[in-house]
Amino acid sequence: MKITFLGTAAIGYPLAFCNCENCQQARIYRGKSIRKRASILINENLLIDLGPDTQTSMMMYNKDMGKVTYLLQTHIHADHFDPSLLCTRLPHQIEKKLRMLDIYAHPDCLQYMNKQLLWLEQIDLMSQSQEGANKLHVGIHSIRAGDVVTFANYKIKAIETNHDTKHGSLLYVISQDDKNVFYATDTPELTENALKQLQNIKMRVIIMDHTFGDVGYSYSHLNEELFLKQIEKLKKINCIDENTEIFATHISHEGMKFHEYIEAKANSYGYHIAFDGMELEI
């Protein structure tokens, strides 16, 4: 399995109009400190989150959007879902026939995605006639926390999160060839249900929300202290062993300095800070 980090920021790093010390340092150091909005590609065909930077990232890292046949959408916040990218699949935009794109998301998330597409292009993905889905050449699949679905050579388990429950948010375990990857952004502390759903799943890789650093708040995300607490919880339920690699993503300027500084700090605690364009082979 190959994992490509297409983006590792919350809403962009440095933040567009911000001149805080961390954002100023990122503009000076550049390199790994410049982050696009969070998304990952698994192998060549499975995308997690069709965000506003996805197209740019795929081109930068020599990836082909035309090869993506599966989309796991975590939730509908604007830094994770860009309906205009989906609309580029309309017949008048495309010269050659597209491969089918199967979209998996919480039903509430799908409904909200549909509202955005209706507003943009009067496309109704959820109609019984399937006219809208056929126009975009997509398949729509509802998945709830605890559900397991299989397609191609993947097994996907949806995991509960308390991040924006109103609009339907999910975390995912992606399994292929007995290797398990836990993709957990965006999320606050893992719920009891989430821990039950994860019990005894040995993770080869954990990629988890680390929006905030050494600040005393977390809102509906994790800061450094809570990130470390979640790792301890995952150890207790037999998800982590000596082979597990742990990466932080969804990085904000709040309490998170330039990359080399926060990577050294994370290393002292036994994990890594992901950066844009990083690739893992597991």
N, C-alpha and C positions, 0 to 999 in steps of 0.2 A: 504494500500500500504506500502510495506517495501522497504527502500532504504539502500543499503550497499555501502559505499565508499571503493572501491577496491584500489584506489590510489588517492593522492591529490597533487602531485608534477607536476612541469613543466617537466623538463627533469631529474628529480631525485633530492632529497634533503637528505643529502648534495650532492653537485655536485661531480662527480667521482674523479677528480684530483684537486679539488679546496681546497685551504688552507686559504680562507678568514676567518675573525672572525666568521661570521655566520655559515659557514660550520664546523669550528672547534668546536663551541659551540654545534651544533647539534650532533656531534660525542660524545661529553661528556654527554649531557643530554639524548640522545637517546629517547626511548619511542615514544611519539607522534611527536617528531621532525624528525624522520626518515620517509621519504615519498617515496612511489613508484609513478610511472607515472599515471596520472589522468585517472580514469575510474569509472563508477558506475554500480551496478546491481540493477534492480528493480524487486521486488519479487524474484522468482527463475529463471525467463525465459526471461527477457528483459535486454540485455547488451547494454551499451552505450560505444563504442570504444573498439575494440579488440587490445589492446596495448601490448607492449613487456612484461609487468609485470602481465598481466591478469591471466595467468595460475597459476603463483606463488601465487597471491592474492587469487584466488578462493580456492586453497588448504589451505592457511593459515587461511581463515575465514570459512572453512568447507562448501564450496559451490561446486556444481556439474556442471561442464561445460556441461555435457551431457544433462542437463535440459534446457539449453539456446536454445530457439527456435526463438528468434528475436534479431537482431543486428541493432542498429542505429549507423552509422558511421558519426562522425562530420566532419572529414577531414582526409587527408592522411599523415600528418607529422609523422615522425618515432616514436615519443613518444606516438602516438595515434593509429597507425596501424602497426601490425606485420604480414606480409603475411605468414611467416613460421608457425604461429599458425593455420591459415586457411588450410594450406597444410597438417596438421595432420589429416584432414578429408578424405584424399585419401583412396581408398578401401584397398590398401596393408598395410595401417597403422592401420586399424580398424578391430577388430575381429567380432563385432556385428553391426547390421544395425543401422545407426544413425537416430535420429529425424531430420526432415527438419529444416534448419536454413534459415530464411527469412532475407535478408540484405536490408536495406533501406539507401540510401545515394544520394547526389547530383550526377547527371549524369557525371559531370566532375571528381568527386571523384571516381566513379565506374570505369571510364576509366583508371584512374591512378592506382587503385588497380589491375585492370586487367593486366596492363603492368608489375607490379611487379610479379604477379603470372605466367605470360608468361615467365619472365626471370628465375624464380626459378624452375618451374616444367612444363613449356610449357602447362599450363592450360589456356584456353581461356574462361573466364566466359561470354563474351559478344557475342559469336558466335550464329548464328541463329539456329544451330543444337542443341544448349544447351548441347553439349557434356561435356564441362568443368564444367558447373553448376551441371550436373547430377553426374559427378565424385565426386564432393565435397558434393553432396546432399544439395544444397543451392538454394534458390530462389532469384532473383535479381530484385530490385524495385527502379526505379528512383523517386526522390522526390525533388521538388524545393521549394524555399522560398515562403511561403504563402499557400502551399498545405496542405491538411488535409487527413490523411489516418487512417483507422480503422482496427484493427485486434484483435482477442481474445476479451478481454474486455478493450482494450486500444484505446484511440484516440490520434493521434500524429499530432501536427502542426509544420511544419518546419518554422524557423525564419531566416531572412537574417542576415549575418554578413560580415564585410569587412575584415575578417581575411583570407588571401590567397584566393582571389576571382579567381585567375587563375586556381586553381585546385579544386574548388568547396568545400566550407565550409558552414556548417549549425549549427544553434542552434535549440533546440527542446523544445516544451511544451508537456509534457506527462500527459495525463488525464486518471483517472480511478475513477469510482464511485463519480463523481463530485469533485474530488480533483485534482488540477493542480500543476505540478512541472515544473519550468523553469530551464533547464540545459543549461548554457551559458558559455561554455568554448570551444574553445578559442575565444576571441573577443576583439576588441578595443571598443571605445564608440559605443553605440547602434545607428544604423542609423534611419533616419526618417521613412523609410519603415518598419524597425523592430518594431518601436514604434507603427505604425499603425496596424501591424499584432498582436501586444500584447494588444492593447487597450481593456480595460474592462474585461480582463481575470483575475479573482481573483486567485492569486497564494497562495497555501498553503505552498509551499516551493520554495525558489529561491536559486540556486546553481550557483555562478557566478565567472568568472575569476578574480583572484587577484594575478597575476603573480608577480608583483612588489609591494613593500611597499612604504616607505617614501622616494622615490627617485624622481628626477625631470624628468624622462623619462618613456615612456610606450611602444614605438614601436607599434606592432599590438596587444597589450594586454592592461590590465588595471593596474594602480598603485592604491595606497590607495585613493588618491584624486579623481581619475576618478571613482573608485568603488562607492564611496559615491555619486558622481554626478549621476551615473546611478540609484541608489536607489531612489534619489529624482525624477528623470524622471519617474520611474515606479510608484511612488506614485501619480504623477500628472495625469497619464493615467488610474488610478483606478485599478492597479494590486496588490497593497499592502494594507492590512488592519491590524487590531490588532492581527489577527490570523496567519499572515505570518511569517514564520521562514526563516531567511536569513543566508546563509553559503558562505564563501569564499573558493575557491579551486584553483588548478593549481599554487601552491606556488613555488616561486623561492628563491634562496638565496640573491637576490638583494633587499636589504631594508626590508627583512623579517627574523626576528631573530628566536630563538628557540620557540617552540609551546606555552608554557605557557605565554611568554611575549606578543606575537602577539594576543593570545586569549584574554588576559586582555585588551589590547588596543582596539581590535575589539568590545568587550563587552561595552566599554565606548561609542561607536558609535551606539550600538544597533544591532550588528550582531555577528556571530561566525566564527571561523576558523575550517573548517572540518579537520579530521585526518583519517589516514588509518584505516580501520576496523570499523569505526563508523557506527552505524545503526540507522535509523529513522523509526518509525512506525507512519503513519499518517492516 
